[in-house]
Amino acid sequence: MPSDGDGDAPAAETTPSSVPPWGDCPTLYLSYGIASLQGRLPELTDALAAVPSFTTLSPPLGLDYFGVFDGHFGAAVANRLSERLHGAISEQIESELSALFPRFLHGSRGDVEGWWREAIADAFLAVDEEVLMRGSATGTAAAGATALVALVLKDYLVLANCGVSRAVISRGGEAVQLTAEHRPNRPDEKRRVENAGGRVDESTNNVDGVLPTSRAFGSSAYKQYVTAEPEVTAVARDPRDEFLILATAGLWDHVSPAAACRLVERKLRSRVRVTTPWVASLGGRGSPTALAKELAEHAVRAGSPDNVSVVLVLFRDFWDDPVAAPAAPVVSASGRVMRPRRASAKYRPNQWFT
């Protein structure tokens, strides 16, 4: 796994003239946490990744990477994606931006989503080829994994989904789902699978009665109609954004987006903030990793029989906001009571969507 535990955003640097002017690198978020639970299954086949500044262009672009990977018929493919996919996306981005005639410059400035769609799709499909070539190392011909990736930039989030994980953002107290699942019984996905020669079993809603997803990496036995091509969405950042949840189906099959956001917000409002780095070993108070784990545990208690994996990215300081400030005093790790500061707007609405 490229990163574990909690982390902070990179420091700002000046944008070189050779890079499209998407803005100087800001403080992109407060912190993040990741957690995976085996749950009731005999094996953990999920994997996670959190890679701040994952490209050499990250300081000017403000590119941080998060991913959840849900394996089926073994953990090999999910583990491979957690190790490799961010590198492939980084290589594609750097190749595009260093090209003499990058695709981004050929279209309108408003077609950033189209540029990301092509760049990320190329990376996903290239890694899928690598997974298929490794073949025997992944186990059975059905072995594979889904992937949900989020790139956090200054003014927008880029989501790339291939499978049944979901991204949900808490925005102004409302849970907003940012990605659509690739379930085999989704009408457009069912048509695509059947047109490619596959079958969606009516009783299980699985591809050929086996796979519960219509898009995945690996799964060579079904590759003719189970693609690794992602659906890519660019979402404008909003000053009301509070936190982002990426999670596998083990969470969302048993906890609604609204319930998940309520749980996280309630915990954030009630916790005493630890002002030293976000480390769960400090009692877990205010730790995003501790909150991610609590959310996963909530799904298990709600009856999820699956692995549950969660990435939680905090955008808003609940302790510095007088509206959201907890009743409990804010203290440092040494026990010193801290004076609350006045809240300030940390983000501007996206400009390129105009």
C-alpha positions in Angstrom: 0.0 0.0 0.0 1.5 3.3 -1.0 0.5 5.1 2.2 -1.1 4.2 5.5 -2.6 6.2 8.3 -3.2 9.9 8.1 -1.5 12.6 6.0 -1.5 16.3 5.2 -1.4 18.2 1.9 1.8 19.4 0.3 3.1 22.9 0.7 2.4 25.4 -2.0 4.9 26.2 -4.8 4.9 28.4 -7.8 3.3 27.2 -11.0 5.9 26.9 -13.8 4.8 28.4 -17.1 5.0 25.0 -18.9 2.1 23.7 -16.9 -1.6 24.7 -17.7 -2.5 27.4 -15.2 -4.9 25.4 -12.9 -3.6 27.5 -9.9 -0.9 27.3 -7.3 -1.0 24.3 -5.1 -3.1 25.1 -2.0 -3.8 23.3 1.2 -6.1 20.8 -0.5 -7.7 19.3 2.6 -7.1 19.1 6.3 -6.2 15.4 6.6 -7.3 11.9 5.5 -7.7 8.5 7.0 -8.0 5.0 5.6 -9.3 1.7 7.0 -10.1 -1.9 5.8 -12.0 -4.5 7.8 -12.1 -8.2 6.8 -15.6 -8.4 8.3 -17.2 -11.9 8.1 -15.2 -13.1 5.1 -12.3 -15.6 5.5 -10.0 -13.3 3.6 -9.4 -9.5 3.1 -9.5 -9.0 -0.7 -9.9 -5.2 -0.6 -7.0 -2.8 -0.9 -6.5 1.0 -0.4 -4.1 3.7 -1.6 -3.4 7.3 -0.5 -0.6 9.1 -2.3 -0.2 12.8 -1.6 1.7 14.7 -4.5 1.6 11.5 -6.6 3.1 13.1 -9.7 6.2 15.2 -10.3 3.8 18.0 -11.3 1.8 17.8 -8.1 3.2 20.9 -6.4 2.0 23.2 -9.2 -1.1 21.2 -10.0 -2.2 20.2 -6.5 -2.7 16.5 -7.4 -3.3 14.1 -4.6 -4.6 10.5 -5.1 -6.9 8.2 -3.2 -8.2 4.8 -4.2 -10.3 1.9 -3.0 -10.0 -1.5 -4.7 -12.5 -4.3 -4.2 -11.1 -7.7 -5.2 -13.0 -10.8 -6.2 -11.8 -14.4 -6.2 -8.6 -13.4 -4.3 -6.7 -10.3 -3.3 -4.0 -10.3 -6.0 -5.5 -7.9 -8.4 -6.7 -5.4 -5.8 -3.2 -5.4 -4.2 -1.6 -4.9 -7.7 -3.9 -1.9 -8.3 -3.1 -0.3 -5.0 0.6 -0.5 -5.9 0.5 0.3 -9.6 -2.5 2.3 -10.7 -1.4 5.7 -9.3 1.9 5.3 -11.1 0.2 4.6 -14.4 -2.0 7.7 -14.0 1.0 9.8 -13.1 2.9 8.6 -16.1 0.0 9.4 -18.4 -0.5 12.9 -17.0 3.1 13.7 -17.3 3.3 12.3 -20.8 0.3 14.4 -21.9 1.5 17.6 -20.3 5.0 17.3 -21.7 3.9 16.4 -25.2 4.5 18.8 -28.0 0.7 18.9 -28.8 -1.1 17.7 -25.6 -4.7 16.7 -26.1 -5.8 19.2 -23.5 -4.8 22.2 -25.6 -6.7 21.0 -28.7 -10.1 21.4 -27.1 -11.8 24.2 -25.3 -10.6 25.2 -21.9 -13.9 24.0 -20.5 -13.3 20.5 -21.6 -11.1 19.6 -18.6 -13.4 16.6 -17.9 -12.9 15.3 -21.4 -9.1 15.6 -21.0 -9.1 13.7 -17.7 -11.5 11.1 -19.1 -9.0 10.2 -21.9 -5.9 10.4 -19.8 -7.3 8.3 -16.9 -9.0 5.8 -19.2 -5.7 5.2 -21.0 -4.0 4.5 -17.7 -6.8 2.1 -16.5 -6.7 0.1 -19.7 -2.9 -0.1 -19.7 -2.9 -1.4 -16.1 -5.6 -3.9 -17.0 -3.4 -5.2 -19.8 -0.6 -5.6 -17.3 -2.9 -7.5 -14.9 -4.0 -9.8 -17.7 -0.4 -10.5 -18.8 0.5 -11.5 -15.2 -2.3 -14.1 -15.5 -1.4 -17.0 -13.3 -0.2 -14.7 -10.5 -3.7 -13.4 -10.0 -5.2 -16.9 -9.4 -8.3 -18.1 -11.2 -9.5 -16.7 -14.6 -12.3 -15.0 -12.7 -10.0 -13.2 -10.3 -10.1 -9.4 -10.6 -10.9 -6.2 -8.8 -12.9 -3.0 -9.2 -11.4 0.5 -8.7 -12.6 3.9 -7.5 -10.0 6.7 -7.7 -10.3 10.3 -6.6 -7.8 13.0 -7.6 -8.0 16.1 -5.3 -7.1 19.4 -7.0 -7.5 23.0 -5.9 -10.8 23.8 -7.7 -12.2 20.4 -8.5 -12.3 16.6 -7.7 -11.8 14.1 -10.5 -13.5 10.7 -9.9 -12.8 7.6 -11.9 -14.9 4.6 -11.2 -14.7 1.1 -12.6 -17.0 -1.2 -10.6 -19.4 -1.0 -7.6 -17.6 1.2 -5.1 -19.0 4.7 -4.5 -17.8 8.2 -3.8 -20.0 10.4 -1.6 -19.3 14.0 -0.5 -20.9 15.8 2.4 -21.8 19.3 1.0 -23.5 21.8 3.2 -24.8 19.0 5.4 -26.2 17.0 2.5 -24.9 13.7 1.2 -24.2 13.9 -2.5 -23.3 10.8 -4.5 -20.6 11.6 -7.1 -20.3 8.2 -8.9 -22.6 5.6 -10.4 -22.1 1.9 -9.8 -21.5 -0.6 -12.6 -24.0 -3.2 -11.6 -24.8 -5.8 -14.3 -28.5 -5.1 -14.0 -28.0 -1.3 -14.7 -29.9 -1.0 -18.0 -27.1 0.6 -20.0 -24.5 -1.8 -18.6 -26.7 -4.8 -19.2 -27.1 -3.8 -22.8 -23.4 -3.3 -23.2 -22.6 -6.8 -21.7 -25.2 -8.5 -23.8 -24.1 -6.8 -27.0 -20.6 -8.0 -26.3 -21.7 -11.6 -26.0 -22.2 -11.8 -22.2 -25.2 -12.7 -20.1 -26.7 -11.1 -17.0 -28.3 -13.8 -14.8 -31.9 -12.8 -13.9 -31.8 -14.5 -10.5 -28.4 -13.2 -9.3 -28.0 -10.1 -11.4 -24.4 -11.2 -11.9 -22.5 -11.4 -15.2 -22.8 -15.0 -16.4 -24.2 -15.7 -12.9 -20.7 -15.2 -11.4 -19.5 -11.5 -11.4 -21.4 -8.9 -9.4 -19.9 -6.1 -11.4 -20.0 -5.3 -15.1 -16.6 -3.5 -15.1 -13.4 -4.7 -13.5 -9.7 -5.2 -13.9 -8.6 -8.7 -14.6 -11.3 -11.4 -14.7 -9.9 -12.7 -17.9 -12.6 -15.3 -18.4 -15.1 -12.5 -18.9 -12.9 -9.8 -20.4 -14.8 -9.8 -23.7 -17.6 -8.0 -22.0 -16.3 -6.9 -18.6 -14.2 -3.8 -19.3 -11.8 -1.9 -17.1 -12.7 1.4 -18.8 -13.8 3.9 -16.1 -16.5 6.5 -16.0 -14.7 9.8 -15.2 -16.4 12.8 -13.6 -15.0 16.2 -12.7 -16.8 17.9 -9.8 -16.3 21.5 -8.9 -15.1 22.2 -5.4 -17.5 24.1 -3.2 -16.9 26.2 0.0 -19.6 24.0 1.6 -17.6 20.8 1.0 -17.0 19.1 4.4 -15.6 15.6 3.7 -15.3 12.9 1.0 -16.0 9.2 1.5 -14.7 6.6 -0.9 -15.8 3.1 0.0 -16.3 -0.4 -1.3 -19.7 -2.1 -1.7 -19.3 -3.6 1.7 -20.2 -0.3 3.2 -22.8 1.1 0.7 -24.8 -2.2 0.5 -25.7 -1.7 4.2 -25.3 2.0 5.0 -26.9 4.7 3.0 -24.9 7.8 1.9 -27.0 10.0 4.2 -26.5 7.7 7.2 -22.7 7.5 6.5 -22.4 11.3 6.3 -24.5 11.8 9.5 -22.3 9.3 11.4 -19.1 11.0 10.3 -20.4 14.5 11.0 -21.7 13.6 14.4 -18.3 12.1 15.4 -16.5 15.2 14.1 -18.7 17.6 16.0 -18.3 15.6 19.3 -14.6 14.9 19.3 -11.9 16.8 21.1 -9.3 17.8 18.5 -5.7 16.7 18.9 -3.6 19.5 17.5 -0.5 17.4 17.0 -0.4 15.3 13.7 -3.4 13.1 13.1 -2.1 9.9 14.7 -4.6 7.3 15.8 -2.2 6.2 18.6 -2.9 9.5 20.4 -6.1 7.9 21.6 -7.8 8.2 18.2 -9.5 11.5 19.1 -10.1 13.5 16.0 -8.2 11.1 13.9 -9.6 10.6 10.3 -8.3 7.0 10.3 -10.2 6.3 13.6 -13.3 7.8 12.0 -12.9 5.7 8.8 -12.6 2.6 10.9 -15.7 3.5 12.9 -17.6 3.9 9.7 -16.4 0.5 8.5 -17.3 -1.1 11.8 -20.8 0.5 11.6 -21.3 -1.4 8.3 -20.3 -4.7 9.9 -22.7 -4.1 12.8 -25.4 -3.3 10.2 -25.0 -6.7 8.8 -22.5 -6.4 6.0 -21.0 -9.8 5.3 -18.3 -8.4 3.0 -14.9 -6.7 3.4 -15.4 -3.0 4.2 -12.8 -0.4 3.0 -13.1 3.3 3.5 -11.1 6.4 2.6 -12.1 9.6 4.4 -10.8 13.0 3.3 -11.6 16.0 5.5 -12.0 19.4 3.7 -13.5 21.4 6.6 -12.1 22.3 10.0 -15.0 21.4 12.3 -13.1 22.8 15.3 -12.4 26.3 13.9 -15.9 26.8 12.6 -18.1 28.5 15.2 -21.2 26.9 13.7 -19.8 23.4 13.8 -17.5 23.7 16.8 -17.9 20.8 19.3 -19.1 21.5 22.8 -16.1 19.8 24.3 -12.9 22.0 24.8 -10.2 21.9 22.2 -7.0 20.6 23.8 -3.5 19.8 22.6 -1.9 16.4 23.0 -0.2 17.7 26.2 -3.6 18.7 27.7 -3.4 22.4 27.2 -6.7 24.1 26.4 -6.5 25.9 23.0 -8.3 29.1 22.2 -10.6 28.7 19.1 -9.8 30.7 16.0 -12.2 32.5 13.8 -13.3 30.5 10.8 -12.2 31.5 7.4 -13.1 30.5 3.8 -10.4 28.1 2.6 -11.7 27.4 -0.9 -13.2 29.3 -3.8 -15.8 28.0 -6.1 -14.4 26.4 -9.2 -13.7 28.9 -12.0 -13.3 26.5 -15.0 -16.9 25.3 -15.0 -18.1 28.8 -16.0 
